Amino acid sequence: MVGDNRGFAKGLFIATLIAAALRFTHLGTVPVSLYCDEAFHGYEAQSLLTTGKDTRGVTLPFFFDIFGKGWGEPLYIYLTVPPVALFGLTAFACRFTAALAGTLAVAATGLMTAALVPHGRRAGLSAAFLMAISPWSFHLSRVAFQASLLPLMLAAGFWLAARALRIDAPRGKQARALPLAAAAFVLGLSLYTYTISRLILPLLLAGFVVSHRKALAGLARPVLIALIVGASLSAPIVAFTLTDQGRQRFLDVTVLSRSGDAGTGAGAVLAAIAGNHLSYYSPRFLVTDGDPNTRHSIRGHGVLHPHDFLLLILGAGICVAAPGPGALFLLWWLLAFPVGAALTIDPGHAVRAMCGQPAVYAVAGLGAAAVWNLATAATLGRIRAWLARGLLVLAAGVGAVSAAGYFRDYFVEYPVYSGPDWQYGLKEVYEYTDSVAAEHDSIYITPNEDFPFIHYLFYR
């Protein structure tokens, strides 16, 4: 048992190191420029660092006004203050929090998977290694978007909850109270990462409670403590959501806002929601094309590698065939994660669906563990065992080639063609205008770019 634990810890550490190397390499220069949202997060963090107030003059605000277009959750901005203090107001500093969260999400997803399913160490290690090199997690861990925190918070929260339920009964109910309270704290904090979390977290909590109801039934006091912690954290975000400001951003992008258009009835809206939901399971989104927004994925690649997709299908089949509490919860998560994104106007939106990442890689990890177990089964004959192991090595080689091709495209090709989507050139424009400002009475900047003034403020 001790040897198994050590092996799992070493494997998880290696997967996390790989994730860190990929996410921090050329972080300040790929993507090729800061998008306005990234610059906004960094500039607000700089304001908090130097004045203790946001750019509107509000001391330590709960929520931030994003260009007058909606109000954003605060956690990413507050967590960006230390990197800005260490590295200055740079692209690297703005993206540091995302890269660190994406790295830690790999370890948290491995731990969560191992805790949710019986004998889950191989599945946990597999999930961690798959997530470390997978496009969906990798790409969006290198962008300073609020949503980049959500996979980490969800994976860590449900790891703590599952771990609490696996504590041996002789240690008593009180031993389970602390990890359950910690799970409630982390999951409650996830509400302050991204708007979608307000929709998905209640669904995931309901699924966890139903699937683990027998284990939770005898833990009245620890569950009550966790409820108090969770309710205390969620109360401000619930109150904010009930205000016009709290609903503004979601209402701007929801398909429900189109229900009043001519010819758009309830049936058409429901059909749009259903179509959006299904788009997140399509091979086009998952394997071949990904998100059509170039900021969210690269050309010629889906959000998953082909081997991720095949292992995901195998893992889902295993969950159906052997439906324990953890497997049922993961299946529910797979079904529920697109709900929030499906209510918005853009199908196949990789950022709004980031809440599904831990479940996707956990289930794919189950599939990989099944292949691993088959290849190393003692009941196989000698010839079959060598054949199985040879196929496993071949599959790993094919997966490695696929991953190498993706990273080559990301680091070499992607910076060349993605510049306009990342507002490349604004930094250079402002450097030039500063150099000639003394020669002109006024300088006008086109508003055609998304909120170009934030780059002016950022780079000055």
N, C-alpha and C positions, 0 to 999 in steps of 0.2 A: 504493500500500500504506500509506504514512504517512497519507494523507488518510483512508483507510478506518479505520485504527486510531484516528485522532483523532475521527472521526465516531462510532465505536463507543463510545469513552470518554465523549464528551459525552452521547450518548444514555443510556448506563448511569448517568451521574451524575444526569441529569434524573429517570430512573426511581427512583433511590435517594432523591432529594430528595422526590419525591411520596410514596414509601413512608414516609419520616421524618415528613412533615407529617401524614399520616393516622394514623400510629401514636402520635405524641406529643400530638396535639390532645386536650385534656380527659382526659388519661391518668389523672389522679388521681380523676376523678369519674365516668367511664364506662369500665367497669362501675360501678354505683352504690355499691358497697361492696366491701370486701375479703372474699373467701371464706377459710375457715379455713386452707387450704393456703398461700394468699398471705401471710396474717398469720404463719404459722409460718416461712416463708422469711425474712421481714423480721426477725422476732424473733430467730431464730438468727443472722442476719447482725449484728444489733446486739450480741448476746452475744459473737460473735467479735471485733467491733470494739473493745469495751470491756474484754474480759477475755482474749482470745486462746483462749477455750474455748467449747464449746457449752453449752447450758443444763443438760446433765448433768454438766458439769465436766470433760469430756474435752478435752485440748489438741489443737487443729487436727485434728479427726477426719476419717477417710476417708469415713465414712457417718454419717447422722443418723437417730436414732430418731424416727419420725413418730407421735406420740400413742400409742406402744405398739402400733400397728397394722401396722408394717412399717418397713423401713429404706430410706432414700432416698439417692440419689446426691448427691454434694456440690457439683457444679460451679455450679449456679444460686445456691446460698447464698453460696459464696465470691465469686462475681461480683457479688452484691448488696451486699457490704460497702462498696465505694467509693460507690455511690449513697446508701446510708444515711449514710455519713460526710459527703457533700456536702449532702444535702437533709433529713437527719433521718429518723426512723422514721415515714414517711408512706406512703400508698398509691402516690403517684407514685414514690417511691424503690424500693418493692418491685417495681413493674412496669417500671421503667426498663430493667433488664437484658433483659427480654422484648422490649420495644419496640426496643431497639438491635439485638438479635439478629435480630428480624424484619426490620428495615431492611437490615441487612448481608446477610441471606439473599437479598434481592432481587438485590443486586449479585453475590453468589456464584453464584446460580443462572444469571444471565446469562452469567457467565464460564465456568461449567461447560458450559453448552449450547454456547457458541461453540467451546470446546475439544474437545468430544466429536464433533461432526459436521463434515464438510468444508464450507468456506465458510459457517460457522455464525454469522457476526456478526448477520445479520438475525434468525435464530432466537433468538440470545442476547438481543438487544434486545427482541424480541417477548416472550420468556419473562419478562424483567425487568418490563416494563410490565404484563403480565397479572398477575403475582404481586403487584405493588405495590398493585393495587386489588381483588384477588380476596378474597372473604369468608373463605375458609379461612385464608389467611396473615394477613390483616388482623386478624380477630377474635382469634385465639389469640396474636398478637403483643402484645396489650394486656392479657394476663392473666399473673400471676406464677406460671406453672406450669413445672416442670422441663423438660417436653417442648418448650417454646418454643425451646430452644437447639439441638435436634436437626436441624431443616432446615438451619440455617447450617453446622453441623459437617459434615454429610454433603455438602452442596453444595461447601463449601470444600475438603474432603478429596479428592473425586473431580475437582474442577477441577485441583488440584495434580497428581494422578496423571495425568490426561489431558494436561495441559500438559507434563509430563515426557516423555511419549511422542511429543509433537509437536516436540520440540527437534530441530533439524537434525542429521543424522548427523555432518557434519564437525566439529561442536563437541565430539564425543566422548561416551563413556558417562559420564564423570565429571560432565558438565554436567547429566545427568539424575539423578544420585544425590541432589543436594540437594532438588529438588522432590519426588522419591519419598519421601525420608525425612520431609520436611515433611508430605506426605500421610498417611504412616503415623502421624505424631505427632497430627495433627488428628483422624483417624479413630479412633485409640486413645483420644483424649480424649473422643470422643463417647460412649464407654461409660460415662462418668461424668455423663451428662446425665439419662437416663431408662431405666427397666428394659427397655423394648421394644428398645432399641439392642443389648442382649446377644443378642437373637434375630435381628434384621434385619441387623446389620453383617456377620456371617459369610456370609449369603446374598448380600449385595451384593458383597462382596469376591470370592466365588467367581464370580459373574457377570462382574465386571470382568476377572478373570484369564482366564477362558475366552474371553470375547469379544475380548480384546486379547493372546491368547497368543503370536501371531506377533511382535508388537512387544516383548513382555517376554522372549522366548526368548533374545535376545542380550544381556541386561542382568543377568547373574548377580550381579555385585558390587553394583550399585545396589539390586537386589531383595533381596539378602541384608542390606544395611544397613537397608532399610525393614522387613524382617521382624524384625530385632533391635529396632528402635525400637518397632514395634507390639507385639511380644511383651513387651517391658519394661513398656509402659504397661498392657497388658491383664492381666498376671499377677495384680495385686492384685484386680481385679474378678472374674477367673475363680476365684481362691481364695475370695473372699467368696461367690460364687454357689453354691459347694459346701457352704456352711454353712446351717444352719436359718434363721438371720437373713437370709441373702442370698436365700433362696427364699420367705420368708414372704409378702411382698406379692403376688408373682405367684400363689402357691398360693391366696391368698384370693380371687382374681378369676378364676381359670381355670375353663373348662368341665370340665376333667379332675377337678376337686374334686367334681363332681356324679356321677361315674361310680359311686360307691358308693350313691347314693340308690336307693330301691326303684323298680323299673321302668326304671331308666336303665342300659342296657347299652352296650357298646362301639359298636354300630351307631348308637345314638341320639347318642352323643357325637360320632362322626365326622360324622353328619348336621348336628349343631349347628355344628361347626367349618366345614364346607363352606358352610352357609347364612350364617354370619357373614362368611366370606371374600367371598362373592358380594355381600353387602350393600354393600360399598364400591365396587361398580361400578354400583349401581342409580341410575337417574335420580332416584329419591326422595331418596337421600342426597346425590347430587351437585348436583341442580338445584332440586328443589321444597321439600323439608322439612329437609334437613340432619340434624344430630344431634338426637335428641329431648331431650337435656339442654340446658336453656336457658342454662347457663353456657358451652356450647360453640358455639352458633349461635343465630340469631334467628328468630322466627316468619316463615313465608312465604318463606324463602330457603334454598337449598341451600348447600353449602360452596363451590360454584362459581357464577359467573354463567352464564347460558345460552350466551353466546358462548364462554366457556372450555370448556364441555362439547363444543360443536360443533367447536371447533378441536382439542380433545383427540382426538376421533374421527378427524378428518382427519390429524392428526399421527401417530397410531398406524398408520393406513393407509400413510402415507409410510414409516414405519419398516419395515413388513412388505414394502413394494414395493422398497425400496432398503436392504437389511439390511447396512450397514457395521458395523464394530465398535462405534462409539458408539451407533448406532441399536439394535443388538441388546442392548446393555447397558441402554439406557433401557427397552426392551420388557421385559427381565427384571425391572427395578426395578418397573415397573408391575404385573407379575404377582406379585412377591414382597412388596410393601410391606404388604399386609394380614395376612401370616402371623402375626405376633405378636399383633395385635389380634384375629384370628379365634379364637385360643385362649382368649380371655376371655369373660366372661358377657354382655357388652353388644355387640350388633351395631351397626354404624354409629357407632362411637365416634371422633369427630373428633380427639381428643387422641392416642389410642393409634395412630392412623394418620398422624400428622404426618410420620413418616419418608418418606411417599410424596410430600410436597409438591414437592421439587425435580424429581422425574421427571415429575409431572403437568404442571407449568408448562413444563418443558423440551419435552415432547412437544407440548403445546398451542402452544408457541412455534414448533415446526417447522411446524405447521399454519398458523399466522399468516404465517410467512415464505413458505410456498408461495402463499398468497393474494397477498401483497405482490409476490412475483416475477412472478406471473401478471399482475397489474395494471400492472406496469412493464416487461413483456417488450417488447423491441425488435421482435420478429417479429409482433406484433399490428398489424393495420391501424389507420388513424387512428380510424375510428369505433369499432372494437372496443376500442381502447385507452381512449378516452374513456368508453365504456360500462363497462369493467372498473373504471376509476378511480372512476366515479360510484357503482358498486355498493360499492366499497371504502369510500368516504366514508359512504355510507348505512349500511353495516354498522357502521362505527365510531361513527356517531351513535346507532344503536340500542343499541350496547354502552354508550355513555356515559350514555344515559338509564337503562338498567338499573342501572348502577353508582350513579348519582345517587340513584335510588330506594332502593337498598340502604343507602347512607350516611345518607339522611334517616331511614329506619326505625331504623338503629342508634343515631344520636345523639339522636333525638327520641322515638321510641316505646319503644325497648328499655329505657331507664332507668326508665320508668313501670311496666312489668309484670314486670320481672325481679328486683325487689327481694328477694322471699323466697328466690330461688335463690342470691342473693349474700349472704344473712344480713344484709340491711339492717335496721338498728334496734339492733343490739347496741352499737354505739358510743354511740348516744343513751341506751340503757338504762344503760350503765355511767357515763355522765356524770351521769345522774339519781341513781343509787344512791350515787355519791360525794357528791353534794350533800346527801343525807339520811342518810348513814351514821352521823353522830353521834347521830341520833335513834333508832337501833335497835341491839339487841344482836347480831342476826344478819340476814344477807340471803341468800336462797336464789335461785339461778338455775336455770331449767329445763334439763335435759340433752337436751331434745328437739332442740335445734339441734346441728349437728355441732361438737363440741369447743368450746363457747362460751368456755371459760376462756382460750383463746389470744387472743381479742379483748380480754379484760380485761387480760391481761398486755401486749398490744401497745399499747393506748391509754393505759395508765398509764405 
